[in-house]
Amino acid sequence: MSCLWPDETRPLSTVLWISPSRDSGFYNLPLFSQLAVRSFHRKHKHRMAQAPVSCDCFVSLPPGSRDDQVIFGKNSDRPRDEVQEVVYHPAASHPPGSTLECTYIQIPQVEKTYAVVLSKPAWLWGAEMGANDQGVCIGNEAVWTREPVVPGEALLGMDLVRLGLERGDSAWVALTVITGLLEQHGQGGQCKEDPEPFSYHNTFLLVDRNEAWVLETAGRLWVAQKISEGVKNISNQLTIQTEISAEHPELRSVAKAQGWWDGQGEFNFSHVFSPENPPARMELAKKRYNGGTELLQQHDGTVTAEVMMSILRDKPSGICMDSGGFRTTGSMVSVLPRDTSLPCIHFFTATPDPSRSIFKPFIFSDCPTPVLRVVSPQFGPNDPVRKQPRFQGRVDRRHDLYKAHQVALSIMETKPNEGLAVYDILRDLESQCLSEISAMLGGEIPGDELGDLFFDCVDTEIKFYQ
């Protein structure tokens, strides 16, 4: 692909660093050096006193999307100092009988895994969100139900996200992978890098080029709803009521045996399995869920990648959040064209707060350039997560882009004019990149030289921060 300046003829892969000053000829830089940070001057200094603590996932399928595309988006809201990295793992073959080390437990490995790109808390094996080279995207949310969270270590919901992506070539196959592993190994374990207990069950949004599935779980039980068109979002709520497309074979019998359902009339999963006294964060998250639904409905029929990014950046709804020790630590937007001859485009921030970060595009290719500057340091067996008892210490997991972004935020606070100028440049680059990708997907320009796109954008962003 050739993302170009209006007055340049160099493709994106030739982007060079030039000091961002008018005297240095900054405005003659190649296009990807001009990404802007315009909305930084609109940053919200207020914090909602009791902002809901949750994640939010969104999907738009035609006719909800403006174009013949499926659009996926997620904000990952986690402990505010947690570092989220973006990692790529190529497709691989594995010897029969081999095992796989997940965050806490080992499980049997499969013979073939797909290539994946993941946005993940740096301390664990699984992922908050990601995509594979088959055009599948998955994100998860924390949820609490009438089924108790079983103590002990099992598969985290984030492990299940990664496993679904590595093993599923469609949203439905990924769903069957997750539910099969859930029934075999269960879900549970510490969900944050801290000795204070914090564990939950999970809901998932699984998306491919043709359809989406909402998967909601309660322990080893589960229920799923197929979404074939329009817009849908999930948060820390059980949202599936009577529109059930698939379910665990013992779901209703368990509910009846527990006295949660009398066996009469329609089975409403949300009503039957929602806890009688839900945690405060579930109640608070209703505002975000409702706000996300309203934003999607406002754009129903016109959703694009840009629209999805604006939803993830929305502060008034609480979707872009920073409160109560939690904040949005990573964000993702994916464009999945229905036309399988076109590539899927996956945008990641790799830095906190999308209202103060930029989305950078990743496209699967045969030989992608490693982007080590968004990968956190590794600590091997000395990692406090691996040592027993776990979480007795902390290590510095910041990757290069995270560090540079932190410095830039500090400059924005102490030297707002300088900081805003850089952010304006970066947001302009993001905007122009989106326009070029849209033109490429529309057949207006050729789509070559895509493999290094994410590398070039990360490298350019760091140089501007410096």
Secondary structure as UniProt FT lines:
FT   TURN            6..7
FT   HELIX           12..14
FT   HELIX           22..24
FT   HELIX           26..28
FT   HELIX           31..34
FT   HELIX           38..42
FT   TURN            49..50
FT   STRAND          56..61
FT   TURN            62..63
FT   STRAND          69..79
FT   TURN            80..81
FT   STRAND          84..89
FT   STRAND          92..93
FT   TURN            96..97
FT   STRAND          99..101
FT   STRAND          106..108
FT   STRAND          112..113
FT   STRAND          116..121
FT   TURN            122..123
FT   STRAND          129..132
FT   TURN            133..134
FT   STRAND          137..143
FT   HELIX           157..167
FT   HELIX           171..185
FT   STRAND          201..207
FT   STRAND          212..218
FT   TURN            219..220
FT   STRAND          221..227
FT   STRAND          230..234
FT   STRAND          246..247
FT   TURN            249..250
FT   HELIX           251..257
FT   TURN            258..259
FT   HELIX           269..273
FT   HELIX           280..298
FT   TURN            299..301
FT   HELIX           305..312
FT   TURN            316..317
FT   STRAND          322..323
FT   TURN            324..325
FT   STRAND          326..337
FT   TURN            340..341
FT   STRAND          345..348
FT   HELIX           354..356
FT   STRAND          360..362
FT   HELIX           372..374
FT   HELIX           380..382
FT   TURN            384..386
FT   HELIX           400..414
FT   HELIX           416..441
FT   TURN            442..443
FT   TURN            451..452
FT   HELIX           453..465
//
